[in-house]
Amino acid sequence: MMSGPFGDQRQMIVQTPAGDLVAVWMTVWLTAQMKSQDAERGDLVSVTFHGREIGKSGKAFNRYAVTVLKEANGA
């Protein structure tokens, strides 16, 4: 657990297609997306940044999309 811009949060270490390791803050939204798609260790996870937007409240936020591809059994 680390202290981030929104308080204490976990990080997930992600390996990019190029083999680089990147730390991703596990925000409440990202955690919910991963849980809703039953993400598990070994699954392929795509986190795509779609830019900054202004929400209904007038606050800026980063828009992301998350897709989880389940690891094939026996792979």
C-alpha positions, 0 to 999 in steps of 0.5 A: 500500500502506498500513499498516492494523490487520492490517499492510500492505494495499492499499485499493480505492476503491469508488463507492457508488450515491449517488456517494460514494467509500469506501476498503475495506481489501483483507484476505486474505479480501476479496482471495480473495473478489474473485479467486474471483469473477474481479472486474475493474475496471468490475464491480459489487461488492457488499460487505455487512456482516452484523454482528460475530460470535464465531468458534470461537476466541472472537475477534470478527470482522466478517461480510461477504458479497461479490458480483461482477456482471460488466460486460456487454460493450459496456456 
